[in-house]
């Protein structure tokens, strides 16, 4: 079964939706206008219920099938990135310093297309919960919607998602059962000493010297504290200190990220960073404060639901375009929080080879939208069959 005919007929409409969203990007949890646009389309489509303001600006819309049954969730993210677009497209971002560089405009469009099909046909038994989520890029949106009781409130038993991929040909689906995307913890280390003139370092407590020592010691965690067979990345990505060549500053800052596939490994690294930071601070006479910005669970696909989702992908694209054992990715997704709450799976879907996500010249391929919408729609018909 290729792209569903009635969804193929929506291609122009979906293209217009997607390009409107692309031109009006919003960040983090503050997807106010995006949520209003989505809610307006859902009202036009004729879904049964629209619940707004979940997880700040998230939406859960319900479509009931022709008979009673379970509730299955489909999730799309809505937020953009704080980047300046360089595509030169007619539909390029109209907001300086913001752009849809990760395809969330396309994800939202694909779910809206599936919603229009499902609201029209209702060829399923049970309820589909359409989840439009803000704040994926900041790691806040999924946990915020869960904290608002989304799963319990709407009785969601399983949950599925799609993410576009510019590393795969159009219509190629990839995933794997079990850990598929990494847990991530972004850490901050603030070091406070006593500044002074660079010609008299003996009168200071140098935070830069402490920062360099802490940074070097952190690099030993992967090699000396982690099992060699366990995937782990610890990267220092920021060091900030000082403003003049002849002044030792009073403060320094280190920032970085931890990525692995198991919470226990994340815990070990966080503990070691704290031990290293506090130990070196004591030895060098400075104070240290260690905090976290993002702390996301790994994205772990349920094996049975992954097998099912891949069978749906094969119906849409064919056996040759489905990769069921793709290597795990070190990228992260806050959809992992939803998968920790309910079984399900996330698949990546090729949109054609091109600029990578999070690059300033990335743009979602509109030809991919009918493929993704067909996958979502067929997944619901298969998951909730009418007896």
ZATORLUM-800035 format. One line per 2 residues: number of its first residue (from 1); their letters; for each residue x, y, z of C-alpha. Coordinates in steps of 0.02 Angstrom, whole numbers, plus 50000, padded with zeros to 5 digits. Example, Ala and Ser with C-alpha at 12.3 -4.5 7.8 and 13.67 -1.06 7.14 Angstrom:
! residues 2
1 = AS = 50615/49775/50390 ~ 50684/49947/50357
This chain:
! residues 387
1 = XX = 50000/50000/50000 ~ 50084/50162/49944
3 = XX = 50031/50338/49994 ~ 49844/50339/50028
5 = XX = 49750/50416/49883 ~ 49648/50537/49986
7 = XX = 49806/50597/50074 ~ 49896/50616/49908
9 = XX = 49753/50731/49857 ~ 49792/50841/50009
11 = XX = 49973/50870/49955 ~ 49943/51050/49903
13 = XX = 49849/51091/50061 ~ 49983/51012/50170
15 = XX = 50116/51108/50076 ~ 50027/51271/50115
17 = XX = 50010/51224/50300 ~ 50193/51177/50312
19 = XX = 50257/51333/50228 ~ 50151/51444/50339
21 = XX = 50224/51357/50492 ~ 50400/51372/50421
23 = XX = 50381/51559/50395 ~ 50320/51588/50573
25 = XX = 50436/51491/50690 ~ 50420/51494/50880
27 = XX = 50538/51433/51014 ~ 50528/51316/51163
29 = XX = 50365/51308/51259 ~ 50305/51474/51187
31 = XX = 50222/51405/51030 ~ 50069/51516/51050
33 = XX = 50035/51561/50868 ~ 50084/51388/50807
35 = XX = 49960/51308/50928 ~ 49825/51429/50873
37 = XX = 49857/51382/50690 ~ 49851/51196/50731
39 = XX = 49691/51215/50833 ~ 49608/51311/50691
41 = XX = 49652/51174/50566 ~ 49588/51040/50685
43 = XX = 49421/51131/50702 ~ 49408/51139/50512
45 = XX = 49451/50954/50501 ~ 49313/50910/50623
47 = XX = 49401/50816/50763 ~ 49292/50771/50913
49 = XX = 49384/50863/51052 ~ 49525/50990/51062
51 = XX = 49616/51014/51227 ~ 49734/51162/51228
53 = XX = 49863/51227/51351 ~ 49934/51057/51399
55 = XX = 50118/51072/51441 ~ 50104/51261/51420
57 = XX = 50054/51273/51235 ~ 50031/51090/51190
59 = XX = 49872/51018/51112 ~ 49789/50849/51125
61 = XX = 49649/50820/51000 ~ 49539/50665/50998
63 = XX = 49459/50574/50852 ~ 49343/50430/50895
65 = XX = 49322/50285/50777 ~ 49167/50187/50728
67 = XX = 49172/50075/50881 ~ 49240/50072/51059
69 = XX = 49420/50025/51087 ~ 49590/50076/51151
71 = XX = 49671/50248/51135 ~ 49832/50266/51037
73 = XX = 49935/50426/51034 ~ 50024/50505/50886
75 = XX = 50147/50643/50928 ~ 50219/50787/50826
77 = XX = 50332/50926/50891 ~ 50301/51109/50847
79 = XX = 50449/51216/50903 ~ 50593/51290/50802
81 = XX = 50774/51336/50838 ~ 50863/51501/50878
83 = XX = 50957/51507/50712 ~ 50962/51624/50562
85 = XX = 50896/51542/50404 ~ 50999/51545/50244
87 = XX = 50888/51442/50126 ~ 50831/51593/50026
89 = XX = 50662/51507/50004 ~ 50505/51608/49969
91 = XX = 50432/51535/50128 ~ 50588/51568/50234
93 = XX = 50572/51623/50415 ~ 50499/51796/50439
95 = XX = 50566/51803/50617 ~ 50749/51857/50632
97 = XX = 50856/51731/50725 ~ 50729/51591/50720
99 = XX = 50700/51451/50595 ~ 50627/51277/50577
101 = XX = 50794/51189/50557 ~ 50739/51018/50621
103 = XX = 50581/50983/50521 ~ 50455/51009/50659
105 = XX = 50350/51110/50536 ~ 50343/50952/50431
107 = XX = 50306/50839/50580 ~ 50158/50949/50628
109 = XX = 50097/50951/50448 ~ 50106/50761/50432
111 = XX = 50002/50739/50589 ~ 49874/50867/50529
113 = XX = 49861/50772/50363 ~ 49833/50608/50455
115 = XX = 49704/50694/50565 ~ 49604/50754/50414
117 = XX = 49603/50579/50340 ~ 49557/50493/50504
119 = XX = 49420/50618/50546 ~ 49344/50588/50375
121 = XX = 49356/50398/50365 ~ 49352/50345/50550
123 = XX = 49395/50170/50491 ~ 49454/50112/50662
125 = XX = 49388/50054/50831 ~ 49443/50162/50976
127 = XX = 49517/50335/50990 ~ 49669/50422/50917
129 = XX = 49750/50556/51025 ~ 49840/50683/50917
131 = XX = 49981/50758/51021 ~ 50054/50924/50962
133 = XX = 50201/50960/51076 ~ 50302/51119/51107
135 = XX = 50477/51128/51178 ~ 50561/50975/51104
137 = XX = 50722/51068/51066 ~ 50735/51126/51246
139 = XX = 50687/50957/51317 ~ 50542/51034/51413
141 = XX = 50388/50997/51310 ~ 50367/50809/51326
143 = XX = 50397/50808/51515 ~ 50282/50959/51535
145 = XX = 50138/50873/51444 ~ 50166/50716/51549
147 = XX = 50168/50821/51708 ~ 49997/50889/51657
149 = XX = 49932/50710/51662 ~ 49912/50688/51474
151 = XX = 49928/50498/51471 ~ 49807/50468/51615
153 = XX = 49684/50604/51568 ~ 49657/50537/51393
155 = XX = 49688/50353/51428 ~ 49832/50341/51304
157 = XX = 49899/50162/51301 ~ 50029/50172/51162
159 = XX = 50119/50318/51079 ~ 50211/50339/50913
161 = XX = 50311/50475/50826 ~ 50402/50514/50664
163 = XX = 50556/50619/50632 ~ 50617/50676/50463
165 = XX = 50791/50625/50403 ~ 50891/50713/50266
167 = XX = 51016/50570/50271 ~ 50895/50446/50191
169 = XX = 50810/50440/50022 ~ 50629/50494/50014
171 = XX = 50515/50367/50098 ~ 50651/50263/50182
173 = XX = 50605/50220/50362 ~ 50738/50180/50493
175 = XX = 50733/50130/50676 ~ 50779/49988/50794
177 = XX = 50701/49905/50946 ~ 50768/49953/51116
179 = XX = 50883/50104/51143 ~ 50877/50207/50984
181 = XX = 50926/50383/51040 ~ 51035/50438/51183
183 = XX = 50997/50508/51354 ~ 51069/50683/51371
185 = XX = 51121/50789/51518 ~ 51188/50964/51487
187 = XX = 51295/51021/51632 ~ 51360/51189/51693
189 = XX = 51507/51215/51811 ~ 51529/51388/51885
191 = XX = 51694/51421/51972 ~ 51713/51569/52089
193 = XX = 51883/51628/52153 ~ 51963/51796/52183
195 = XX = 52022/51903/52039 ~ 52167/52020/52029
197 = XX = 52309/52089/51926 ~ 52389/51962/51811
199 = XX = 52562/52014/51872 ~ 52521/51954/52049
201 = XX = 52436/51784/52032 ~ 52489/51741/52209
203 = XX = 52361/51865/52273 ~ 52218/51782/52179
205 = XX = 52123/51618/52182 ~ 52126/51586/51997
207 = XX = 51963/51512/51928 ~ 52040/51489/51755
209 = XX = 52174/51372/51820 ~ 52040/51275/51912
211 = XX = 51929/51270/51756 ~ 52070/51202/51648
213 = XX = 52111/51068/51777 ~ 51928/51018/51797
215 = XX = 51905/51011/51609 ~ 52056/50900/51584
217 = XX = 52002/50784/51725 ~ 51826/50767/51655
219 = XX = 51900/50699/51493 ~ 51961/50545/51590
221 = XX = 51785/50488/51636 ~ 51751/50396/51473
223 = XX = 51922/50312/51472 ~ 51939/50272/51657
225 = XX = 51766/50261/51736 ~ 51659/50187/51598
227 = XX = 51649/50008/51534 ~ 51740/50005/51367
229 = XX = 51592/49916/51288 ~ 51467/50047/51344
231 = XX = 51432/50192/51226 ~ 51465/50360/51309
233 = XX = 51506/50536/51252 ~ 51562/50673/51372
235 = XX = 51598/50836/51280 ~ 51649/51004/51350
237 = XX = 51574/51132/51231 ~ 51597/51297/51322
239 = XX = 51730/51385/51425 ~ 51701/51567/51470
241 = XX = 51812/51677/51579 ~ 51899/51843/51581
243 = XX = 51888/52005/51483 ~ 52065/52078/51484
245 = XX = 52242/52014/51456 ~ 52309/52085/51617
247 = XX = 52168/52034/51736 ~ 52138/51866/51818
249 = XX = 51948/51857/51831 ~ 51847/51809/51982
251 = XX = 51737/51682/51892 ~ 51745/51550/51755
253 = XX = 51613/51440/51675 ~ 51621/51268/51593
255 = XX = 51475/51193/51496 ~ 51454/51026/51412
257 = XX = 51348/50874/51375 ~ 51337/50691/51428
259 = XX = 51260/50563/51311 ~ 51233/50377/51335
261 = XX = 51096/50246/51317 ~ 51069/50202/51500
263 = XX = 51016/50308/51650 ~ 51143/50218/51758
265 = XX = 51285/50281/51648 ~ 51217/50459/51654
267 = XX = 51210/50446/51844 ~ 51390/50386/51852
269 = XX = 51453/50531/51746 ~ 51355/50661/51844
271 = XX = 51429/50592/52005 ~ 51606/50593/51937
273 = XX = 51588/50772/51872 ~ 51531/50827/52044
275 = XX = 51672/50733/52132 ~ 51803/50802/52012
277 = XX = 51737/50979/52020 ~ 51722/50986/52208
279 = XX = 51889/50898/52238 ~ 51988/51012/52124
281 = XX = 51898/51165/52192 ~ 51951/51121/52369
283 = XX = 52129/51088/52313 ~ 52141/51254/52222
285 = XX = 52050/51363/52347 ~ 51900/51409/52241
287 = XX = 51713/51376/52253 ~ 51616/51274/52128
289 = XX = 51431/51262/52084 ~ 51375/51119/51971
291 = XX = 51204/51122/51888 ~ 51105/51047/51745
293 = XX = 51005/51126/51603 ~ 50932/50978/51510
295 = XX = 50912/50802/51580 ~ 50825/50687/51455
297 = XX = 50792/50502/51464 ~ 50855/50389/51325
299 = XX = 50732/50354/51185 ~ 50694/50169/51202
301 = XX = 50579/50087/51075 ~ 50468/49948/51139
303 = XX = 50518/49792/51038 ~ 50341/49732/51000
305 = XX = 50277/49905/50952 ~ 50432/49935/50847
307 = XX = 50401/49775/50750 ~ 50222/49830/50722
309 = XX = 50270/50006/50668 ~ 50397/49937/50545
311 = XX = 50264/49825/50469 ~ 50158/49981/50438
313 = XX = 50307/50070/50361 ~ 50330/49923/50242
315 = XX = 50149/49941/50186 ~ 50183/50122/50141
317 = XX = 50357/50114/50064 ~ 50394/49931/50030
319 = XX = 50516/49807/50106 ~ 50668/49881/50021
321 = XX = 50643/50051/50101 ~ 50632/49995/50283
323 = XX = 50787/49974/50393 ~ 50742/49885/50555
325 = XX = 50915/49874/50636 ~ 50988/50047/50614
327 = XX = 51132/50083/50735 ~ 51083/50185/50888
329 = XX = 51098/50374/50871 ~ 51190/50489/50992
331 = XX = 51061/50624/50958 ~ 50922/50643/51085
333 = XX = 50733/50665/51086 ~ 50618/50713/51229
335 = XX = 50496/50587/51155 ~ 50598/50468/51263
337 = XX = 50500/50533/51413 ~ 50337/50480/51330
339 = XX = 50409/50309/51287 ~ 50461/50290/51469
341 = XX = 50278/50321/51516 ~ 50195/50215/51380
343 = XX = 50257/50085/51256 ~ 50279/50138/51076
345 = XX = 50411/50183/50947 ~ 50488/50324/50848
347 = XX = 50544/50302/50669 ~ 50647/50417/50560
349 = XX = 50582/50442/50383 ~ 50691/50497/50238
351 = XX = 50649/50659/50148 ~ 50790/50646/50021
353 = XX = 50975/50680/50040 ~ 51014/50861/50082
355 = XX = 51075/50981/50216 ~ 51071/50908/50390
357 = XX = 50948/50959/50525 ~ 51011/51102/50635
359 = XX = 51099/51178/50484 ~ 51049/51352/50424
361 = XX = 51008/51292/50248 ~ 50897/51146/50301
363 = XX = 50717/51140/50242 ~ 50585/51004/50257
365 = XX = 50541/50921/50092 ~ 50355/50943/50057
367 = XX = 50352/50783/49953 ~ 50382/50687/50116
369 = XX = 50224/50751/50202 ~ 50099/50633/50114
371 = XX = 50213/50485/50152 ~ 50221/50525/50338
373 = XX = 50035/50565/50348 ~ 49995/50398/50265
375 = XX = 50106/50307/50390 ~ 50018/50389/50538
377 = XX = 49845/50354/50466 ~ 49879/50173/50421
379 = XX = 49960/50143/50591 ~ 49797/50191/50677
381 = XX = 49692/50081/50561 ~ 49808/49934/50596
383 = XX = 49825/49965/50783 ~ 49638/49989/50809
385 = XX = 49553/49874/50683 ~ 49365/49862/50669
387 = X = 49314/49682/50705
